[in-house]
Amino acid sequence: MISLYNFHSHSHHCDGKESMEEYVKAAIEKKFKAFGFSAHSPLPFPNEWSLTPETFKNYVREARHLIEKYGNEIDLYLGLEIDYIPGHSEDFAGFMNNTPLDYCIGSIHLVRHPESGKIWFIDGPIEGYINGVNEIFEGDYRAAVTAFYRQTIDMVKTQKPDIVGHIDKVKMHNKQRWFNTSEKWYQDLIDETLTAVAESGSIVELNTRGLYSGKTDEYFPSPDIIKKCLDLNIPMMVNTDAHHPSQLDLHFIEGHRLLKEVGFKKVKTPFFEMGL
């Protein structure tokens, strides 16, 4: 049976619940092999879900303390989920070089319109998702989705994150209502995105949160994208994107089962590999 691990989590320092230590205690109780902290990186504008420059310092300090305190019981790693927003976010290298981080997750939660520069927040309630498309992309879902994947491609090529987070998160709330993910234009965007990922050497996560939260009918990414990752020799791992200690292993076994069914023989994290 595969050992438990999770490198995508959010505590009270950003938009999660409970302290970082509660996550560590839960991981130890569940007999995890490894666990990674990955708070949302600071952003250059006010928001309710990311670190601030001050809380970032506290986050790093607390993580290092816990790594020292529990290092004999579990392998702990300090990471960061860094948002990529052209013209707004800091280069990933700035975080990695100036802070003792072990790894980073590169993610898109905020999609910048390529011409107006206005930003569509895709990760909130469904009303905000719809209103963003209507107000920023004039109701053109294809244009909005295209902007998401173009931004993802740019992130992968220029920032080269260790892990690409929820690579098809733009489908959240959609459930085939506004755009069909089987259409050629969508699949062409996926192919272009995955080609960039394969060239970057990044790991793609199978993120279980969309399914267990009820916001999607499948994991991030969908099974067809997982198969394309296999065909392109893109390594994958499973993360639950936990926002509470009780979510540390939700759909963890099922996610690995799917990877194995698709044809993966192993999973790869930034620090180790395990057979399936």
N, C-alpha and C positions, 0 to 999 in steps of 0.2 A: 504493500500500500504506500502511496506517495506521501512524503512528509509534508506537513502543513507549513505554509509560509504566506506572507502578504506584504507587499511593498507599496500599497496605496491606501492611506488612511488619513483621517482628519479629526483632530481633537478640539477642545474648547478654544485653542489658540486661533482657530479660523472659524469654519462653519460646522464643526462637529460637536458632539456632546461628550462630556466626561474628560478627565485629565489624561495626559499622556501616560502617566503611571498606571491608570486603570486599564489602558490598552495593553500595556506590557504584562500586567498581572493576568489579564484574560488570556493573552497569548500563551503564557507559561502554563496556565491551568489547562488549556486545550492542547498542550504539548507541541507547540509550534517549534519548528526548527529555526525559523528566522522571521523577523518582523522589521518593517521599515516605516519610519515617520515621514510623512510627505505633505506637510501643510501647504496651503495655497500661497504662492509667492506674493510679496507686496506689489501693489499696482500704483501708478502715479495719479490716481484719482480716488475719491472716497467711495467705499462700498462696504457691504455688511458681511462679506464672506472671506476676505483674504487677510493675511497678516499686514500689519503696519510696520514701518521701519523699527519702531520701538518693540512691538510684540515679536518681531523677527529675532531680535537679540535674545529675548526671554526664551523663545522657542528653541533656539540653538543651545543656549545655556542648559535648559532643562533636559534636552535630549542627550547631551554629553554626560550630564549627571546620571541619567538612567542607564546609559550604556555602560558606565563604570559600575554602577550599583548592581545591575542584573547580568553583567557580562558572562558570569559563570553558569547562568541558567538558560540563556537564550542568545542567539546572535542578533544583535540590534544594529540598525543602520540609520544614519541621518540623511534624509532626502528632502526634496522640495518639488511640488508640482508647480511648474512655471508656466504661466500663461504667455502665449505668443500673440501680440497685437502689433502689427507693423506701425511704426511711428509713435508707439506708446510704451511698450514694454522694454525692459532692460535685456540686453543680450544675455543668453544663458551663461556664457563664459564669465560674465561679471559676477554672477552669483557663485559659480563653481570656484573661481579663482580667489575670491575675497572671503569665502566662508568655508569652514571645514566640512563640506558636504561629501557624502559618499556616492550619491547618485541623484539624477533628476528625472522627472517625468515631464515631457512636453505635451501640453494640452491646449485645445481651443475651446473656450467658453464664450468668448466675445468675438464676433465676426465683424471685421471692418469692411464697409462698402468701399470697393476699389476706387471710386470716383469722388463721392461726397465725403468720405471719411467717417460717416456716422457709424455707430456701433450697435450691432444686434446681439443682445444677450440671449443665448439659446438654452440656458440651464435653469431658468426659473419656472414659474407656473405657465400653464399652457396659454393663458391669455396674453402674457408678455411675449411668448414665442410667436403667436399669430400677429399681434399688434406690431411687433418688430418687422416682420416680413411686409406687412401692409404699409407701414410708415417709412421704412428705410429702403425697401426694395420694390415699392409700389405694387405689392401683392404678387410679385414674380418669384415663386418658390424655386424655380430652376436657377434663376440668377442668384438667389440667396444660398442655395446649396452649392452652387459652383464657387461662390466666394469662400465658403467654408473650406472646400477641398483645395482651392488655390492657396489659401492661407496655410493649410496643413502642409502642402508641398513645400512652400517657402520656408516654413519652420524646420522641416526635416532637412532641407538642403543647407540652410544657413546656420542652424543651431545644433543639429545632430544630438538630440536628447538620448539618454541611455534607454528610455522607455517612451513609446508613443502612447499617450493615454486615450482611452475610448475613441478610437480612430474614426468611427462613423457616428459620433454623438449627435450629429445634425439630424438624424432620423428620430430622435427623441420626440415624443408626442405625435409623430406623423402617422404611424401604423397604416401606411399606404393611403392616407386620406388626401394629401395635397401633392405628393409626388410618388411615383412608382419606382422602387429601387431596382427593378428588373429591366427598366428601359435602357436602351443603348447609351444615351448621353450620360446616365448615372454610372453605368458600369465602366464607361470610358474614363470617367473621373477617378473611379476606384483604381483602375489599372495604372493610370498615371501616378496616382498617389503611392501605390505600392511599389512601383518601379523606383521612385525616389527613396522610399524606406529601405528597399533592398540595397541600394547604393550607399546609403548612410551607415548601415550596420546596426541601426536601432532595433530594439525588441518591441514587438507589438503585444500589448496586454489584451487578454480576454477579460473584460471588465463585467462583472456579474450584477452591478448595481441597478442598471436599467430594468432588468427582469425582476429582481426581487422587490424593487420599489414600485413596480406596476406601470412604469412610464414607457416601457417597450414590451414587445411580445417575444423578444429574443435578446441575446447578449450583445454587447459591443465587443467585437464586430459580429456581423451576421455570419451564418455558416458558409455562405458562398465566398465571403472575404477570407475567412479562415482557410478555406481550400486554396485560394489564390496565394495566401501567405506560404502555405506548404509548397506549392508549385514553384515559388520564387525563392525558396530556402530562407524565408524570413523567420527568425526564431520567435516563439511566443511563450507567454507565461500567463498565469491566472491571478488576478487581483480582485478584491471585492469592493474597493473604494469605500471602505467602512467609515461611517460617520457616527458610529456608536460601537463600543466593545462587543456587543451582542452580534454585530454584523461581520465580525472578523473572518468567519469561515462560511458565510452564506453562499450556497451554490458552488463552493470550492471543489468538491468531489465531482459534481455534475459538469462543471466547466472542464476539468481534466478529462472526464469521460468523453466529452464531445471532441476535444482535441485528438484523443486517441482514435475515436471513430472516424474522424476525417483522414487520419493517417500519420499524425505526428508520433514520433517514437520517443521524444523527450521534450522537456520544457527547459527554458534557459532564463535565469535571472541575471542581473548585473554581476553576481558574485558566485554562482554555482549553477550546475546543470543537474537534472534528475530524469531518469528514464520513466516512461509511462507504462 
